[in-house]
Amino acid sequence: MITESSELALQNLRSLSTFEWYVIPLLALVFFTYSTEIKKAMDIGNWNAVFAGLTIFGADFINETWNGWVFHFTNYSAFWTAPGDSALRTMVGWNIEIMFMFAILGIVYYNFVNEDKDVKFLGIPNRWFWAIFFSAFCVFVEILLNIGGHLIWAYPWWERTFKGIWLIFIFGYLWFFVAAKIVIEMKSDKNKIITICIIYGIAIIANVIGLGIMGWVY
């Protein structure tokens, strides 16, 4: 039986009837962030901020896709659902507000890390330190959203327990930043672009399969 939160998350899924005007300034903020970083990259030849931003958003796209597959195959619930109010719910666990946040999170991460990957912060290589820090912060925010009923967890291994928090930390966030770290440390822009295309390709193909063969996209 489908959970109550899943039923709520399916209501008005990808319906423009819920659209709100505040989406426009949020979209402008994303455009401004990327335009600033692109202009800077064109001047100095370093595109890593843009690459980090695209990598983390693509990683989240993958997560939200397999989360939807879980819902389809269990016919019970995804690992997480976002049934609360949103200007546009794009998947059962994804909405436009979350998407905008992840669209710029990689750029935020990149602007914190040092160009020298060997520089340490509090005794930890700086890029790992900030990956861990931002992953932990995202988990903290997710816990607050869960307490407020905006983000629902339905499975005992994915909840506010020691084991559950570690799973959310690693599979929900940390691998995003690890992926961004790997990409920005690659030697050539060509390899970085190929890797990012593979990330998006995985998510897009998974959604196309879901839409074309199974008749669903969650």
C-alpha positions as CSV (number, residue, x, y, z in Angstrom):
1,M,0.0,0.0,0.0
2,I,1.3,3.4,-0.9
3,T,2.2,5.6,2.1
4,E,0.2,8.8,2.8
5,S,3.2,11.0,2.1
6,S,3.7,9.3,-1.3
7,E,0.1,10.0,-2.2
8,L,0.5,13.6,-1.2
9,A,3.8,13.8,-3.2
10,L,2.0,12.5,-6.3
11,Q,-0.7,15.2,-6.1
12,N,-0.1,18.0,-8.6
13,L,3.2,16.3,-9.7
14,R,4.7,18.5,-12.4
15,S,1.5,20.6,-12.5
16,L,2.0,24.3,-13.3
17,S,-1.1,25.1,-11.3
18,T,1.1,25.3,-8.2
19,F,3.6,27.7,-9.7
20,E,4.5,30.7,-7.6
21,W,6.1,34.0,-8.6
22,Y,9.0,33.6,-6.2
23,V,10.4,31.0,-8.6
24,I,11.4,33.8,-10.9
25,P,13.9,35.6,-8.6
26,L,15.3,32.2,-7.6
27,L,15.9,31.4,-11.2
28,A,17.5,34.8,-11.7
29,L,19.8,34.0,-8.8
30,V,20.9,30.7,-10.4
31,F,21.4,32.5,-13.7
32,F,23.4,35.3,-12.0
33,T,25.6,32.7,-10.2
34,Y,26.4,30.8,-13.3
35,S,26.9,33.9,-15.5
36,T,29.4,35.3,-12.9
37,E,31.3,32.1,-12.8
38,I,31.3,31.7,-16.6
39,K,32.5,35.2,-17.2
40,K,35.3,34.6,-14.6
41,A,36.2,31.3,-16.3
42,M,36.4,33.0,-19.7
43,D,38.8,35.5,-18.3
44,I,41.1,33.2,-16.4
45,G,40.5,29.9,-18.2
46,N,39.5,27.9,-15.1
47,W,36.0,26.3,-15.5
48,N,36.1,24.3,-12.3
49,A,33.5,26.3,-10.5
50,V,31.0,25.6,-13.3
51,F,32.1,22.0,-13.5
52,A,31.6,21.5,-9.8
53,G,28.1,23.1,-10.0
54,L,27.0,20.9,-12.9
55,T,28.5,17.8,-11.2
56,I,26.7,18.1,-8.0
57,F,23.4,18.9,-9.6
58,G,23.8,15.9,-11.9
59,A,24.6,13.7,-9.0
60,D,21.4,14.8,-7.2
61,F,19.5,14.2,-10.5
62,I,20.8,10.6,-10.3
63,N,19.7,10.3,-6.7
64,E,16.2,11.6,-7.3
65,T,15.9,9.2,-10.3
66,W,16.8,6.0,-8.4
67,N,14.6,7.3,-5.5
68,G,11.7,7.3,-7.9
69,W,12.5,3.8,-9.1
70,V,12.3,2.6,-5.5
71,F,8.8,4.0,-5.3
72,H,7.8,2.4,-8.5
73,F,9.1,-1.1,-7.7
74,T,7.9,-1.1,-4.1
75,N,4.6,0.6,-4.7
76,Y,5.0,1.7,-1.2
77,S,7.4,4.7,-0.9
78,A,10.6,6.2,-2.1
79,F,13.4,6.5,0.3
80,W,12.4,10.1,0.8
81,T,9.3,12.0,-0.4
82,A,8.7,15.8,-0.4
83,P,4.9,16.1,0.1
84,G,4.9,19.7,1.4
85,D,4.0,22.8,-0.4
86,S,6.1,23.7,-3.4
87,A,6.0,26.0,-6.4
88,L,6.6,22.9,-8.6
89,R,7.0,19.3,-7.5
90,T,9.2,17.6,-10.2
91,M,9.5,14.1,-8.6
92,V,8.2,12.5,-5.5
93,G,11.3,13.6,-3.6
94,W,12.3,16.6,-5.7
95,N,10.9,20.1,-6.2
96,I,12.0,23.3,-7.8
97,E,13.3,24.8,-4.6
98,I,15.5,21.8,-4.0
99,M,16.7,21.9,-7.6
100,F,17.7,25.5,-7.4
101,M,19.7,24.9,-4.2
102,F,21.6,22.0,-5.7
103,A,22.2,23.9,-8.9
104,I,24.5,26.3,-7.1
105,L,25.7,24.1,-4.2
106,G,28.7,22.8,-6.2
107,I,29.8,26.4,-6.9
108,V,29.5,27.1,-3.2
109,Y,31.7,24.1,-2.5
110,Y,34.3,25.1,-5.1
111,N,34.5,28.6,-3.7
112,F,35.4,27.2,-0.3
113,V,38.1,24.8,-1.4
114,N,41.7,25.7,-1.9
115,E,43.3,25.5,-5.4
116,D,46.0,23.4,-3.8
117,K,44.3,20.0,-3.0
118,D,47.1,19.2,-0.6
119,V,46.5,22.2,1.7
120,K,44.9,21.0,5.0
121,F,42.2,22.6,7.1
122,L,42.0,21.4,10.7
123,G,44.4,18.6,9.8
124,I,42.2,17.3,6.9
125,P,42.9,17.9,3.2
126,N,40.8,20.9,2.5
127,R,38.7,19.5,-0.3
128,W,37.7,16.5,1.9
129,F,37.1,18.8,4.8
130,W,34.6,20.9,2.9
131,A,33.0,17.9,1.3
132,I,32.4,16.4,4.8
133,F,31.3,19.8,6.2
134,F,28.7,20.5,3.5
135,S,27.4,16.9,3.6
136,A,26.9,17.1,7.3
137,F,25.2,20.5,7.0
138,C,22.9,19.1,4.4
139,V,22.0,16.2,6.6
140,F,21.3,18.7,9.5
141,V,18.9,20.7,7.2
142,E,17.3,17.5,6.0
143,I,16.7,16.4,9.7
144,L,15.0,19.8,10.3
145,L,12.8,19.3,7.2
146,N,11.9,15.8,8.4
147,I,11.0,17.0,11.8
148,G,8.8,19.7,10.2
149,G,7.0,17.1,8.0
150,H,8.3,18.5,4.8
151,L,10.6,15.6,3.9
152,I,9.4,12.2,4.9
153,W,11.5,9.0,5.4
154,A,9.5,5.7,5.3
155,Y,12.2,3.0,5.8
156,P,13.8,2.1,9.2
157,W,17.3,2.1,7.7
158,W,16.8,5.7,6.4
159,E,15.7,7.7,9.4
160,R,16.9,9.7,12.4
161,T,19.0,6.9,13.9
162,F,22.8,6.6,14.0
163,K,22.8,4.0,11.2
164,G,20.3,6.0,9.2
165,I,22.1,9.3,9.5
166,W,25.3,7.7,8.2
167,L,23.5,6.3,5.2
168,I,21.9,9.6,4.4
169,F,25.3,11.3,4.9
170,I,27.2,9.0,2.6
171,F,24.6,8.1,-0.1
172,G,22.5,11.2,0.2
173,Y,25.2,13.8,0.0
174,L,28.9,12.9,0.4
175,W,29.2,11.2,-2.9
176,F,28.0,14.4,-4.6
177,F,31.0,16.3,-3.3
178,V,33.4,13.4,-3.9
179,A,32.2,13.4,-7.5
180,A,32.8,17.2,-7.8
181,K,36.3,16.7,-6.2
182,I,37.2,14.0,-8.7
183,V,36.0,16.1,-11.6
184,I,37.9,19.3,-10.7
185,E,41.0,17.3,-10.1
186,M,41.1,15.8,-13.5
187,K,43.9,17.0,-15.8
188,S,41.9,18.1,-18.8
189,D,38.7,20.0,-19.4
190,K,37.8,17.4,-22.0
191,N,37.8,14.6,-19.4
192,K,35.8,16.7,-17.0
193,I,33.1,17.4,-19.6
194,I,32.9,13.7,-20.6
195,T,32.5,12.7,-16.9
196,I,29.7,15.3,-16.4
197,C,28.0,14.1,-19.6
198,I,28.1,10.5,-18.3
199,I,26.5,11.6,-15.0
200,Y,23.7,13.4,-16.8
201,G,23.4,10.5,-19.3
202,I,22.8,8.0,-16.5
203,A,20.0,10.1,-15.1
204,I,18.4,11.0,-18.4
205,I,18.5,7.4,-19.7
206,A,17.0,6.1,-16.5
207,N,14.2,8.5,-16.8
208,V,13.6,7.8,-20.5
209,I,13.5,4.1,-19.7
210,G,11.0,4.8,-17.0
211,L,8.8,6.9,-19.2
212,G,9.0,4.9,-22.4
213,I,8.9,1.3,-21.1
214,M,7.2,1.4,-17.8
215,G,5.0,4.4,-18.4
216,W,6.1,6.3,-15.4
217,V,8.4,9.0,-14.2
218,Y,8.6,9.8,-10.5
